Amino acid sequence: MQASTAAPDWGDFTHTLKVKKAEPNSTLTLILFETSMKDGSRRMELIIPLPE
């Protein structure tokens, strides 16, 4: 997905996800990150636990 502005600026984006828990007592987590253009690794990870 791409944001509204190119790097190095931060842009806005929206996306709707529909997910179902595999196990009732499990936790869903959203991980946002940048992909390094140099080696494809993850950079600047932001880990967000999702509400029930």
mmCIF file as Biopython writes it, N, C-alpha, C and O atoms, coordinates in Angstrom:
data_model
#
loop_
_atom_site.group_PDB
_atom_site.id
_atom_site.type_symbol
_atom_site.label_atom_id
_atom_site.label_alt_id
_atom_site.label_comp_id
_atom_site.label_asym_id
_atom_site.label_entity_id
_atom_site.label_seq_id
_atom_site.pdbx_PDB_ins_code
_atom_site.Cartn_x
_atom_site.Cartn_y
_atom_site.Cartn_z
_atom_site.occupancy
_atom_site.B_iso_or_equiv
_atom_site.auth_seq_id
_atom_site.auth_asym_id
_atom_site.pdbx_PDB_model_num
ATOM 1   N N  . MET A ? 1  ? 0.849   -1.163  0.000  1.0 0.0 1  A 1 
ATOM 2   C CA . MET A ? 1  ? 0.000   0.000   0.000  1.0 0.0 1  A 1 
ATOM 3   C C  . MET A ? 1  ? 0.894   1.224   0.000  1.0 0.0 1  A 1 
ATOM 4   O O  . MET A ? 1  ? 1.989   1.201   0.562  1.0 0.0 1  A 1 
ATOM 5   N N  . GLN A ? 2  ? 0.438   2.268   -0.616 1.0 0.0 2  A 1 
ATOM 6   C CA . GLN A ? 2  ? 1.203   3.508   -0.647 1.0 0.0 2  A 1 
ATOM 7   C C  . GLN A ? 2  ? 0.433   4.616   0.057  1.0 0.0 2  A 1 
ATOM 8   O O  . GLN A ? 2  ? -0.798  4.653   0.048  1.0 0.0 2  A 1 
ATOM 9   N N  . ALA A ? 3  ? 1.187   5.507   0.660  1.0 0.0 3  A 1 
ATOM 10  C CA . ALA A ? 3  ? 0.591   6.658   1.333  1.0 0.0 3  A 1 
ATOM 11  C C  . ALA A ? 3  ? 0.391   7.782   0.319  1.0 0.0 3  A 1 
ATOM 12  O O  . ALA A ? 3  ? 0.783   7.673   -0.843 1.0 0.0 3  A 1 
ATOM 13  N N  . SER A ? 4  ? -0.228  8.862   0.789  1.0 0.0 4  A 1 
ATOM 14  C CA . SER A ? 4  ? -0.567  9.989   -0.084 1.0 0.0 4  A 1 
ATOM 15  C C  . SER A ? 4  ? 0.633   10.842  -0.458 1.0 0.0 4  A 1 
ATOM 16  O O  . SER A ? 4  ? 0.541   11.672  -1.362 1.0 0.0 4  A 1 
ATOM 17  N N  . THR A ? 5  ? 1.759   10.652  0.224  1.0 0.0 5  A 1 
ATOM 18  C CA . THR A ? 5  ? 2.953   11.449  -0.012 1.0 0.0 5  A 1 
ATOM 19  C C  . THR A ? 5  ? 4.155   10.525  -0.160 1.0 0.0 5  A 1 
ATOM 20  O O  . THR A ? 5  ? 4.235   9.493   0.506  1.0 0.0 5  A 1 
ATOM 21  N N  . ALA A ? 6  ? 5.072   10.889  -1.019 1.0 0.0 6  A 1 
ATOM 22  C CA . ALA A ? 6  ? 6.275   10.075  -1.212 1.0 0.0 6  A 1 
ATOM 23  C C  . ALA A ? 6  ? 7.307   10.358  -0.125 1.0 0.0 6  A 1 
ATOM 24  O O  . ALA A ? 6  ? 7.245   11.385  0.552  1.0 0.0 6  A 1 
ATOM 25  N N  . ALA A ? 7  ? 8.243   9.450   0.033  1.0 0.0 7  A 1 
ATOM 26  C CA . ALA A ? 7  ? 9.321   9.609   1.008  1.0 0.0 7  A 1 
ATOM 27  C C  . ALA A ? 7  ? 10.142  10.841  0.651  1.0 0.0 7  A 1 
ATOM 28  O O  . ALA A ? 7  ? 10.252  11.172  -0.530 1.0 0.0 7  A 1 
ATOM 29  N N  . PRO A ? 8  ? 10.708  11.515  1.604  1.0 0.0 8  A 1 
ATOM 30  C CA . PRO A ? 8  ? 10.815  11.145  3.013  1.0 0.0 8  A 1 
ATOM 31  C C  . PRO A ? 8  ? 9.660   11.645  3.872  1.0 0.0 8  A 1 
ATOM 32  O O  . PRO A ? 8  ? 9.703   11.503  5.094  1.0 0.0 8  A 1 
ATOM 33  N N  . ASP A ? 9  ? 8.634   12.226  3.266  1.0 0.0 9  A 1 
ATOM 34  C CA . ASP A ? 9  ? 7.480   12.714  4.036  1.0 0.0 9  A 1 
ATOM 35  C C  . ASP A ? 9  ? 6.606   11.552  4.493  1.0 0.0 9  A 1 
ATOM 36  O O  . ASP A ? 9  ? 6.651   10.457  3.933  1.0 0.0 9  A 1 
ATOM 37  N N  . TRP A ? 10 ? 5.809   11.821  5.528  1.0 0.0 10 A 1 
ATOM 38  C CA . TRP A ? 10 ? 4.812   10.851  5.993  1.0 0.0 10 A 1 
ATOM 39  C C  . TRP A ? 10 ? 3.476   11.246  5.383  1.0 0.0 10 A 1 
ATOM 40  O O  . TRP A ? 10 ? 3.051   12.394  5.512  1.0 0.0 10 A 1 
ATOM 41  N N  . GLY A ? 11 ? 2.811   10.310  4.723  1.0 0.0 11 A 1 
ATOM 42  C CA . GLY A ? 11 ? 1.510   10.577  4.117  1.0 0.0 11 A 1 
ATOM 43  C C  . GLY A ? 11 ? 0.407   9.855   4.867  1.0 0.0 11 A 1 
ATOM 44  O O  . GLY A ? 11 ? 0.671   9.108   5.808  1.0 0.0 11 A 1 
ATOM 45  N N  . ASP A ? 12 ? -0.813  10.077  4.453  1.0 0.0 12 A 1 
ATOM 46  C CA . ASP A ? 12 ? -1.969  9.426   5.061  1.0 0.0 12 A 1 
ATOM 47  C C  . ASP A ? 12 ? -2.407  8.246   4.197  1.0 0.0 12 A 1 
ATOM 48  O O  . ASP A ? 12 ? -2.192  8.227   2.985  1.0 0.0 12 A 1 
ATOM 49  N N  . PHE A ? 13 ? -3.022  7.268   4.846  1.0 0.0 13 A 1 
ATOM 50  C CA . PHE A ? 13 ? -3.612  6.156   4.111  1.0 0.0 13 A 1 
ATOM 51  C C  . PHE A ? 13 ? -4.730  5.548   4.947  1.0 0.0 13 A 1 
ATOM 52  O O  . PHE A ? 13 ? -4.759  5.706   6.168  1.0 0.0 13 A 1 
ATOM 53  N N  . THR A ? 14 ? -5.632  4.868   4.297  1.0 0.0 14 A 1 
ATOM 54  C CA . THR A ? 14 ? -6.673  4.109   4.986  1.0 0.0 14 A 1 
ATOM 55  C C  . THR A ? 14 ? -6.759  2.734   4.334  1.0 0.0 14 A 1 
ATOM 56  O O  . THR A ? 14 ? -6.504  2.573   3.140  1.0 0.0 14 A 1 
ATOM 57  N N  . HIS A ? 15 ? -7.121  1.763   5.137  1.0 0.0 15 A 1 
ATOM 58  C CA . HIS A ? 15 ? -7.288  0.405   4.635  1.0 0.0 15 A 1 
ATOM 59  C C  . HIS A ? 15 ? -8.161  -0.339  5.642  1.0 0.0 15 A 1 
ATOM 60  O O  . HIS A ? 15 ? -7.969  -0.206  6.850  1.0 0.0 15 A 1 
ATOM 61  N N  . THR A ? 16 ? -9.100  -1.107  5.157  1.0 0.0 16 A 1 
ATOM 62  C CA . THR A ? 16 ? -9.978  -1.889  6.027  1.0 0.0 16 A 1 
ATOM 63  C C  . THR A ? 16 ? -9.573  -3.353  5.958  1.0 0.0 16 A 1 
ATOM 64  O O  . THR A ? 16 ? -9.438  -3.923  4.876  1.0 0.0 16 A 1 
ATOM 65  N N  . LEU A ? 17 ? -9.383  -3.951  7.122  1.0 0.0 17 A 1 
ATOM 66  C CA . LEU A ? 17 ? -9.043  -5.369  7.210  1.0 0.0 17 A 1 
ATOM 67  C C  . LEU A ? 17 ? -10.164 -6.107  7.922  1.0 0.0 17 A 1 
ATOM 68  O O  . LEU A ? 17 ? -10.685 -5.636  8.932  1.0 0.0 17 A 1 
ATOM 69  N N  . LYS A ? 18 ? -10.527 -7.252  7.399  1.0 0.0 18 A 1 
ATOM 70  C CA . LYS A ? 18 ? -11.476 -8.132  8.079  1.0 0.0 18 A 1 
ATOM 71  C C  . LYS A ? 18 ? -10.730 -9.415  8.404  1.0 0.0 18 A 1 
ATOM 72  O O  . LYS A ? 18 ? -10.337 -10.165 7.510  1.0 0.0 18 A 1 
ATOM 73  N N  . VAL A ? 19 ? -10.540 -9.655  9.696  1.0 0.0 19 A 1 
ATOM 74  C CA . VAL A ? 19 ? -9.792  -10.832 10.135 1.0 0.0 19 A 1 
ATOM 75  C C  . VAL A ? 19 ? -10.565 -11.568 11.205 1.0 0.0 19 A 1 
ATOM 76  O O  . VAL A ? 19 ? -11.397 -10.986 11.902 1.0 0.0 19 A 1 
ATOM 77  N N  . LYS A ? 20 ? -10.291 -12.827 11.327 1.0 0.0 20 A 1 
ATOM 78  C CA . LYS A ? 20 ? -10.920 -13.656 12.350 1.0 0.0 20 A 1 
ATOM 79  C C  . LYS A ? 20 ? -9.816  -14.326 13.153 1.0 0.0 20 A 1 
ATOM 80  O O  . LYS A ? 20 ? -8.830  -14.803 12.589 1.0 0.0 20 A 1 
ATOM 81  N N  . LYS A ? 21 ? -9.985  -14.361 14.470 1.0 0.0 21 A 1 
ATOM 82  C CA . LYS A ? 21 ? -9.010  -15.019 15.326 1.0 0.0 21 A 1 
ATOM 83  C C  . LYS A ? 21 ? -9.013  -16.523 15.059 1.0 0.0 21 A 1 
ATOM 84  O O  . LYS A ? 21 ? -10.067 -17.135 14.885 1.0 0.0 21 A 1 
ATOM 85  N N  . ALA A ? 22 ? -7.816  -17.103 15.028 1.0 0.0 22 A 1 
ATOM 86  C CA . ALA A ? 22 ? -7.687  -18.547 14.860 1.0 0.0 22 A 1 
ATOM 87  C C  . ALA A ? 22 ? -8.109  -19.269 16.135 1.0 0.0 22 A 1 
ATOM 88  O O  . ALA A ? 22 ? -8.700  -20.347 16.082 1.0 0.0 22 A 1 
ATOM 89  N N  . GLU A ? 23 ? -7.802  -18.671 17.272 1.0 0.0 23 A 1 
ATOM 90  C CA . GLU A ? 23 ? -8.136  -19.218 18.586 1.0 0.0 23 A 1 
ATOM 91  C C  . GLU A ? 23 ? -8.850  -18.142 19.393 1.0 0.0 23 A 1 
ATOM 92  O O  . GLU A ? 23 ? -8.465  -16.974 19.324 1.0 0.0 23 A 1 
ATOM 93  N N  . PRO A ? 24 ? -9.881  -18.504 20.158 1.0 0.0 24 A 1 
ATOM 94  C CA . PRO A ? 24 ? -10.657 -17.501 20.903 1.0 0.0 24 A 1 
ATOM 95  C C  . PRO A ? 24 ? -9.832  -16.615 21.837 1.0 0.0 24 A 1 
ATOM 96  O O  . PRO A ? 24 ? -10.128 -15.425 21.955 1.0 0.0 24 A 1 
ATOM 97  N N  . ASN A ? 25 ? -8.819  -17.147 22.497 1.0 0.0 25 A 1 
ATOM 98  C CA . ASN A ? 25 ? -8.038  -16.361 23.462 1.0 0.0 25 A 1 
ATOM 99  C C  . ASN A ? 25 ? -6.759  -15.791 22.868 1.0 0.0 25 A 1 
ATOM 100 O O  . ASN A ? 25 ? -5.885  -15.352 23.616 1.0 0.0 25 A 1 
ATOM 101 N N  . SER A ? 26 ? -6.624  -15.786 21.562 1.0 0.0 26 A 1 
ATOM 102 C CA . SER A ? 26 ? -5.414  -15.263 20.928 1.0 0.0 26 A 1 
ATOM 103 C C  . SER A ? 26 ? -5.506  -13.739 20.770 1.0 0.0 26 A 1 
ATOM 104 O O  . SER A ? 26 ? -6.572  -13.151 20.949 1.0 0.0 26 A 1 
ATOM 105 N N  . THR A ? 27 ? -4.393  -13.123 20.439 1.0 0.0 27 A 1 
ATOM 106 C CA . THR A ? 27 ? -4.325  -11.673 20.247 1.0 0.0 27 A 1 
ATOM 107 C C  . THR A ? 27 ? -4.002  -11.370 18.790 1.0 0.0 27 A 1 
ATOM 108 O O  . THR A ? 27 ? -3.102  -11.976 18.209 1.0 0.0 27 A 1 
ATOM 109 N N  . LEU A ? 28 ? -4.732  -10.442 18.209 1.0 0.0 28 A 1 
ATOM 110 C CA . LEU A ? 28 ? -4.425  -9.980  16.856 1.0 0.0 28 A 1 
ATOM 111 C C  . LEU A ? 28 ? -3.503  -8.773  16.955 1.0 0.0 28 A 1 
ATOM 112 O O  . LEU A ? 28 ? -3.703  -7.893  17.792 1.0 0.0 28 A 1 
ATOM 113 N N  . THR A ? 29 ? -2.497  -8.739  16.098 1.0 0.0 29 A 1 
ATOM 114 C CA . THR A ? 29 ? -1.523  -7.664  16.111 1.0 0.0 29 A 1 
ATOM 115 C C  . THR A ? 29 ? -1.317  -7.151  14.698 1.0 0.0 29 A 1 
ATOM 116 O O  . THR A ? 29 ? -1.153  -7.934  13.762 1.0 0.0 29 A 1 
ATOM 117 N N  . LEU A ? 30 ? -1.325  -5.833  14.544 1.0 0.0 30 A 1 
ATOM 118 C CA . LEU A ? 30 ? -1.036  -5.186  13.267 1.0 0.0 30 A 1 
ATOM 119 C C  . LEU A ? 30 ? 0.400   -4.672  13.329 1.0 0.0 30 A 1 
ATOM 120 O O  . LEU A ? 30 ? 0.767   -3.967  14.269 1.0 0.0 30 A 1 
ATOM 121 N N  . ILE A ? 31 ? 1.214   -5.025  12.330 1.0 0.0 31 A 1 
ATOM 122 C CA . ILE A ? 31 ? 2.599   -4.573  12.286 1.0 0.0 31 A 1 
ATOM 123 C C  . ILE A ? 31 ? 2.782   -3.717  11.035 1.0 0.0 31 A 1 
ATOM 124 O O  . ILE A ? 31 ? 2.660   -4.201  9.910  1.0 0.0 31 A 1 
ATOM 125 N N  . LEU A ? 32 ? 3.075   -2.435  11.255 1.0 0.0 32 A 1 
ATOM 126 C CA . LEU A ? 32 ? 3.340   -1.503  10.166 1.0 0.0 32 A 1 
ATOM 127 C C  . LEU A ? 32 ? 4.846   -1.324  10.059 1.0 0.0 32 A 1 
ATOM 128 O O  . LEU A ? 32 ? 5.536   -1.236  11.075 1.0 0.0 32 A 1 
ATOM 129 N N  . PHE A ? 33 ? 5.359   -1.269  8.833  1.0 0.0 33 A 1 
ATOM 130 C CA . PHE A ? 33 ? 6.796   -1.111  8.659  1.0 0.0 33 A 1 
ATOM 131 C C  . PHE A ? 33 ? 7.111   -0.550  7.283  1.0 0.0 33 A 1 
ATOM 132 O O  . PHE A ? 33 ? 6.284   -0.581  6.372  1.0 0.0 33 A 1 
ATOM 133 N N  . GLU A ? 34 ? 8.320   -0.040  7.154  1.0 0.0 34 A 1 
ATOM 134 C CA . GLU A ? 34 ? 8.867   0.370   5.867  1.0 0.0 34 A 1 
ATOM 135 C C  . GLU A ? 34 ? 9.747   -0.765  5.360  1.0 0.0 34 A 1 
ATOM 136 O O  . GLU A ? 34 ? 10.364  -1.478  6.152  1.0 0.0 34 A 1 
ATOM 137 N N  . THR A ? 35 ? 9.805   -0.931  4.052  1.0 0.0 35 A 1 
ATOM 138 C CA . THR A ? 35 ? 10.721  -1.897  3.460  1.0 0.0 35 A 1 
ATOM 139 C C  . THR A ? 35 ? 11.949  -1.153  2.966  1.0 0.0 35 A 1 
ATOM 140 O O  . THR A ? 35 ? 11.834  -0.177  2.225  1.0 0.0 35 A 1 
ATOM 141 N N  . SER A ? 36 ? 13.122  -1.612  3.375  1.0 0.0 36 A 1 
ATOM 142 C CA . SER A ? 36 ? 14.367  -0.995  2.950  1.0 0.0 36 A 1 
ATOM 143 C C  . SER A ? 36 ? 14.570  -1.184  1.456  1.0 0.0 36 A 1 
ATOM 144 O O  . SER A ? 36 ? 14.500  -2.304  0.950  1.0 0.0 36 A 1 
ATOM 145 N N  . MET A ? 37 ? 14.821  -0.090  0.754  1.0 0.0 37 A 1 
ATOM 146 C CA . MET A ? 37 ? 15.107  -0.174  -0.675 1.0 0.0 37 A 1 
ATOM 147 C C  . MET A ? 37 ? 16.478  -0.810  -0.913 1.0 0.0 37 A 1 
ATOM 148 O O  . MET A ? 37 ? 16.748  -1.326  -1.998 1.0 0.0 37 A 1 
ATOM 149 N N  . LYS A ? 38 ? 17.334  -0.771  0.097  1.0 0.0 38 A 1 
ATOM 150 C CA . LYS A ? 38 ? 18.691  -1.299  -0.035 1.0 0.0 38 A 1 
ATOM 151 C C  . LYS A ? 38 ? 18.717  -2.826  -0.023 1.0 0.0 38 A 1 
ATOM 152 O O  . LYS A ? 38 ? 19.315  -3.450  -0.899 1.0 0.0 38 A 1 
ATOM 153 N N  . ASP A ? 39 ? 18.054  -3.429  0.990  1.0 0.0 39 A 1 
ATOM 154 C CA . ASP A ? 39 ? 18.148  -4.887  1.119  1.0 0.0 39 A 1 
ATOM 155 C C  . ASP A ? 39 ? 16.809  -5.591  1.357  1.0 0.0 39 A 1 
ATOM 156 O O  . ASP A ? 39 ? 16.780  -6.804  1.567  1.0 0.0 39 A 1 
ATOM 157 N N  . GLY A ? 40 ? 15.699  -4.844  1.326  1.0 0.0 40 A 1 
ATOM 158 C CA . GLY A ? 40 ? 14.381  -5.451  1.490  1.0 0.0 40 A 1 
ATOM 159 C C  . GLY A ? 40 ? 13.995  -5.771  2.921  1.0 0.0 40 A 1 
ATOM 160 O O  . GLY A ? 40 ? 12.928  -6.336  3.159  1.0 0.0 40 A 1 
ATOM 161 N N  . SER A ? 41 ? 14.847  -5.419  3.883  1.0 0.0 41 A 1 
ATOM 162 C CA . SER A ? 41 ? 14.544  -5.703  5.283  1.0 0.0 41 A 1 
ATOM 163 C C  . SER A ? 41 ? 13.480  -4.753  5.817  1.0 0.0 41 A 1 
ATOM 164 O O  . SER A ? 41 ? 13.215  -3.705  5.228  1.0 0.0 41 A 1 
ATOM 165 N N  . ARG A ? 42 ? 12.872  -5.131  6.942  1.0 0.0 42 A 1 
ATOM 166 C CA . ARG A ? 42 ? 11.891  -4.276  7.608  1.0 0.0 42 A 1 
ATOM 167 C C  . ARG A ? 42 ? 12.595  -3.204  8.408  1.0 0.0 42 A 1 
ATOM 168 O O  . ARG A ? 42 ? 13.597  -3.462  9.074  1.0 0.0 42 A 1 
ATOM 169 N N  . ARG A ? 43 ? 12.053  -1.986  8.336  1.0 0.0 43 A 1 
ATOM 170 C CA . ARG A ? 43 ? 12.578  -0.856  9.096  1.0 0.0 43 A 1 
ATOM 171 C C  . ARG A ? 43 ? 11.421  -0.157  9.788  1.0 0.0 43 A 1 
ATOM 172 O O  . ARG A ? 43 ? 10.278  -0.232  9.338  1.0 0.0 43 A 1 
ATOM 173 N N  . MET A ? 44 ? 11.723  0.523   10.884 1.0 0.0 44 A 1 
ATOM 174 C CA . MET A ? 44 ? 10.751  1.384   11.558 1.0 0.0 44 A 1 
ATOM 175 C C  . MET A ? 44 ? 9.450   0.642   11.886 1.0 0.0 44 A 1 
ATOM 176 O O  . MET A ? 44 ? 8.364   1.154   11.614 1.0 0.0 44 A 1 
ATOM 177 N N  . GLU A ? 45 ? 9.549   -0.550  12.465 1.0 0.0 45 A 1 
ATOM 178 C CA . GLU A ? 45 ? 8.344   -1.329  12.784 1.0 0.0 45 A 1 
ATOM 179 C C  . GLU A ? 45 ? 7.518   -0.648  13.876 1.0 0.0 45 A 1 
ATOM 180 O O  . GLU A ? 45 ? 8.061   -0.133  14.853 1.0 0.0 45 A 1 
ATOM 181 N N  . LEU A ? 46 ? 6.215   -0.656  13.692 1.0 0.0 46 A 1 
ATOM 182 C CA . LEU A ? 46 ? 5.263   -0.183  14.687 1.0 0.0 46 A 1 
ATOM 183 C C  . LEU A ? 46 ? 4.291   -1.329  14.935 1.0 0.0 46 A 1 
ATOM 184 O O  . LEU A ? 46 ? 3.549   -1.720  14.034 1.0 0.0 46 A 1 
ATOM 185 N N  . ILE A ? 47 ? 4.291   -1.868  16.151 1.0 0.0 47 A 1 
ATOM 186 C CA . ILE A ? 47 ? 3.458   -3.014  16.492 1.0 0.0 47 A 1 
ATOM 187 C C  . ILE A ? 47 ? 2.249   -2.523  17.278 1.0 0.0 47 A 1 
ATOM 188 O O  . ILE A ? 47 ? 2.394   -1.873  18.313 1.0 0.0 47 A 1 
ATOM 189 N N  . ILE A ? 48 ? 1.046   -2.840  16.775 1.0 0.0 48 A 1 
ATOM 190 C CA . ILE A ? 48 ? -0.194  -2.357  17.371 1.0 0.0 48 A 1 
ATOM 191 C C  . ILE A ? 48 ? -1.100  -3.545  17.701 1.0 0.0 48 A 1 
ATOM 192 O O  . ILE A ? 48 ? -1.601  -4.203  16.789 1.0 0.0 48 A 1 
ATOM 193 N N  . PRO A ? 49 ? -1.322  -3.834  19.005 1.0 0.0 49 A 1 
ATOM 194 C CA . PRO A ? 49 ? -2.307  -4.862  19.366 1.0 0.0 49 A 1 
ATOM 195 C C  . PRO A ? 49 ? -3.709  -4.360  19.003 1.0 0.0 49 A 1 
ATOM 196 O O  . PRO A ? 49 ? -4.056  -3.216  19.299 1.0 0.0 49 A 1 
ATOM 197 N N  . LEU A ? 50 ? -4.499  -5.202  18.371 1.0 0.0 50 A 1 
ATOM 198 C CA . LEU A ? 50 ? -5.843  -4.795  17.946 1.0 0.0 50 A 1 
ATOM 199 C C  . LEU A ? 50 ? -6.877  -5.155  19.008 1.0 0.0 50 A 1 
ATOM 200 O O  . LEU A ? 50 ? -6.753  -6.176  19.684 1.0 0.0 50 A 1 
ATOM 201 N N  . PRO A ? 51 ? -7.898  -4.311  19.149 1.0 0.0 51 A 1 
ATOM 202 C CA . PRO A ? 51 ? -8.941  -4.589  20.139 1.0 0.0 51 A 1 
ATOM 203 C C  . PRO A ? 51 ? -9.772  -5.802  19.723 1.0 0.0 51 A 1 
ATOM 204 O O  . PRO A ? 51 ? -9.792  -6.203  18.559 1.0 0.0 51 A 1 
ATOM 205 N N  . GLU A ? 52 ? -10.432 -6.350  20.683 1.0 0.0 52 A 1 
ATOM 206 C CA . GLU A ? 52 ? -11.302 -7.528  20.448 1.0 0.0 52 A 1 
ATOM 207 C C  . GLU A ? 52 ? -12.421 -7.179  19.509 1.0 0.0 52 A 1 
ATOM 208 O O  . GLU A ? 52 ? -13.251 -8.031  19.193 1.0 0.0 52 A 1 
#
